[in-house]
Amino acid sequence: MLSFTGTGVLSTRRSGRMSQAIRKRVVVASVVPEKAEAKVSIGSAALPGAVIGFSVVNRVIYRTLLVPMKDYTFFITQFITFAYVAVYGAFLMSRRKKGIVTDDMIAVAKNKWKTFALIGGLEALTLAVQLYSGARLPGSLLGILSQGILPFTMICSILLRGRKYSALQVSSIGVIIAGVLVTIYPTFSSLSSTLGMELLVNSALFFMSCGFIALALVLKEGALQGESLDIFVVNTSSSFMQMLAAIVLMPFSFAVALGGLSLDKSLDYVHAGVRTAVGMEGLRVTPYIGLAYMTVNLIMNILGITLIKNMSAVTAILTSIATVPIVTLVFCLDLPLLAPQPFTPLFVLGVLAVLVGLAMYNYEGLQKARAAKDKT
């Protein structure tokens, strides 16, 4: 599943591509009138702001959708999975007609179907676990807990790709994890022992599920490396496998939701879930919230890809980092259907710790990007 990491950070390995984009813009700027330069500067300022804005709105709508669909996250999983297969498939067909995607690319994807099957299974499992646990967590914690993708990506990259990280990056992981724990503590300590344990379990589930998506990302990177594969070939292949995996996981999803498998209960669950999803039960606005989520999510992804392709690495990284505290603090407001997160000093300290950890992790990438920009 393609996603711009509004709740994560952009990998520093994109710095080379970013510097190329910078060089192209410098050449263009040298031969166009000043008015065109003004337009470029306005667009350059607006794009990061748009990415941050849509990332915040996307996270709020996502958490709002989980309120009426708390007991029926299985249906959200299926809807999102099928929607992405349709969207990526449409892009793939369009690019194949234009000749961008070749028969050789399709052949390579078919030969690597086992890898894509594993990627799709990991993505399906991640989505199912995060929807289930996320529906039982305050929205303010979701962006913070999503930073678990960093340590897990680091571990998977070291084990599977032999990648090396600096001492500063390794230290940043400890700071991020400490920030996550500090951020959770105020909410955890204010609840009863039963509710506190439920919060702890769901927080652990959400955080640990980042390991699945981290492994999927590293495997996807491996599938791209050494092969001239279009990104939409990779995304369509993994999304299709994710759809199949979601179907295979259906009995497990029902067992978790119902506390066991039963044909009669499963049919009742499906019936109630469909009625809730279309607004016949619960909130009448549920289908509109779902549509809004998919629309905003798609726009956010398109803007994210545009940002990565056309802006500098410094801008892309800083935009991603800035999104984390903004998304987290927005949930401290009194939003419709959502209880506000208590704005305590300890909570703020935890958010700041995560922000510092993200800055530490990306520091060397920012330095390299700035050096590349200076050379141009």
C-alpha positions, 0 to 999 in steps of 0.5 A: 500500500502506497503511503507518504509517511505523514506519520513517519519520516522519509528515507535519506536514500532519496537524497540523490534523486532530490538533488537531481530535481534541484539541479533541474529547477536551477537550470529552468530558473536561469532561463525563465522570466522573474514572474515564473520564478515567483510562481515557483517560489509560491508553489514551493511554499504551498506544497509542503503546507498542503502535504502537512494539512492533508496529513493532519486531516487524513489522520483526524478523519481516519480516527473519526471513521473508527468511532462508528466502525470500532467493532467492524474494522474488518469492513474498513480493511476490505474496502481500503484493500479493494480500493487500492487495487482498483486505483493502482490497477488503473494507473498501471493500465494507463502507464502500460498503454503509454509504454512506461510499463513494459511486458518485461516488467510484468514478467519480472513481477510474475517471477517474483510473485512469492516475494509480493505475496509475502509483502501483501500478507504483511501489509494486510496483517498490518492494516488489520491489526492497526485498524483494530487497535487504533479504534481503541486508542486515543487519536493523539497516540496513533501518530506517535506509535507509528514512529515504531516503523523507524526502529523496525525498519532499521532492524530489518535493513541491517538483517536483510540488506546489510545496511549500516547506521551511524551512532547518532541514528541508533541513539535516535531510536532510543530517544524516540522509544522513550518519547513514545513511552512518556507520551503514553504515560499520562493517558495510561496513569489516568485510567483504571487498572482494567482500562489502563491494561487495555490501553497498554495492550492495544498500544503494544499491538499498534507499535509492534504492527509497525514491524510487519510494514517495516519488513514489507518496505524492506522487501519492496525495496529489494524487489525494486533494486536491480530491476527496472520496475515501475513503482506502480508494478510493485504497488499493484502487485503487492496490493493485489496480494494484500487483497488475497491475504485479507480474504485468507485472514477473514476467519481470523478477523471474525474470530477476533471480533466475535470471540470465536468462529460461528456461522450464524454469528458471522452472518449476523456480524456481516449484516450488522457491519454492512448496515453500519458502513452504509449508515443504516445503523449507528451514524448516518454520516458513516459512509460519507466519513469513509468516502472523505477518508479515501479521497483525502488519503488519495490526495495526500499520497499524490501530494506526497509523491509530488513533494518527493519528486519536485522538492529538495530532500531537506524540504521533504524531510522537514515536512515529514518531521513537522507533521508528527507534532502537529497531528498529535497536538490537533487531537488535544482539541475538542473534535467531533466524535473524539474525546480531547487528549489531556494537554499535560506537561508530560505529554508535551515532553513526550512529543518533543522527545519524539520530535528530537529523535526524528531530527537526530535520525534525519540529521545526516540526511539533511546535511548531505541534502544541504551539501548537494544543494550548495554544489548546485 
